[in-house]
Amino acid sequence: MIPKGHQERGEDLELTAQREVYEETGIEAEVVSKIGEISYSFRLGSTRIQKTVHHYLLRQVGGDLNHLGDPTGEVLKVSWFPMSELENVLAHENERKVAQQALEMLS
């Protein structure tokens, strides 16, 4: 999965992206560019939930994968992988599309 999470009070979206990446991976990063956003909805019992996920291209500026700052215990494993393996690593079609957009931005 791609790191993601909820915006905290007073945070702009770019700061949220940087914080979530650090909390879930240990990587300190700066935003290079916004890739896009994906909106979707789902049902939780009788309630329909509407979500929008904002995606950013980030560049590592510090930290490392050996320092997991995840206080929730949600993250079980973090690893680097070759860009050529995106199709095999990302489980969700939306994430694969975002990764493809990022690759196009880098080329």
C-alpha positions in Angstrom: 0.0 0.0 0.0 1.0 3.6 -0.5 1.3 5.6 2.7 -1.9 7.6 3.5 -3.9 8.9 6.3 -6.1 11.7 7.7 -5.4 15.4 7.6 -4.9 16.8 11.2 -6.3 20.1 12.3 -4.4 23.0 10.9 -2.4 20.9 8.4 -2.3 21.6 4.7 -2.5 18.6 2.4 1.2 18.7 1.6 2.2 18.6 5.2 -0.2 15.7 5.8 1.5 13.8 3.0 4.9 14.4 4.5 3.8 13.5 8.0 2.1 10.3 6.9 5.1 9.2 4.9 7.3 9.7 7.9 5.0 8.0 10.3 4.5 5.0 8.1 8.0 4.6 6.6 10.5 6.6 8.6 11.4 8.6 5.4 11.6 12.4 5.6 10.4 13.8 2.3 9.6 17.0 0.5 6.7 17.4 -2.0 7.8 17.7 -5.6 4.4 17.9 -7.2 0.8 16.9 -6.7 0.0 13.8 -8.8 -3.8 14.0 -8.5 -6.7 12.8 -6.3 -9.1 9.9 -6.3 -12.6 10.2 -4.9 -14.7 7.2 -4.0 -17.5 6.2 -1.6 -18.4 3.0 0.3 -20.9 1.9 2.8 -20.2 1.3 6.5 -23.4 -0.3 7.8 -26.2 2.0 6.7 -23.9 5.0 6.3 -22.4 6.0 3.0 -18.8 7.4 3.4 -17.3 9.7 0.8 -13.5 9.9 0.7 -11.0 11.8 -1.4 -7.3 10.7 -1.4 -4.7 13.3 -2.5 -1.5 11.9 -4.0 1.8 13.6 -4.1 5.2 12.9 -5.7 7.8 13.2 -2.9 11.6 13.2 -2.8 13.5 11.7 0.2 15.5 14.3 2.1 16.3 12.3 5.2 15.3 9.4 7.4 15.5 5.7 6.5 13.3 2.6 6.5 15.0 1.3 9.7 13.2 4.0 11.7 9.5 3.3 11.8 7.7 6.1 13.6 4.3 4.4 13.3 2.7 4.8 16.7 -0.4 2.8 15.7 1.3 -0.5 14.8 -0.6 -0.5 11.5 2.5 -0.9 9.4 4.0 -4.4 9.4 6.7 -4.1 6.8 8.3 -1.3 4.7 10.6 -1.9 1.8 12.1 -0.4 -1.3 11.4 -2.1 -4.6 12.3 -1.5 -8.3 9.8 0.7 -10.2 9.6 -2.1 -12.7 7.7 -4.2 -10.1 4.9 -1.7 -9.5 2.3 -4.0 -11.2 3.2 -6.8 -8.9 3.6 -4.9 -5.6 0.5 -2.6 -5.6 -2.7 -4.4 -5.0 -5.2 -1.8 -6.0 -5.9 -0.6 -9.5 -6.2 3.1 -8.3 -2.7 2.9 -6.7 -1.2 1.4 -9.9 -2.7 4.3 -11.9 -1.2 6.9 -9.5 2.2 5.1 -9.6 2.0 5.2 -13.4 1.2 8.9 -13.3 4.2 9.4 -11.1 6.5 7.5 -13.5 5.3 9.6 -16.4 6.0 12.8 -14.3 9.6 11.5 -13.7 10.3 10.8 -17.3 
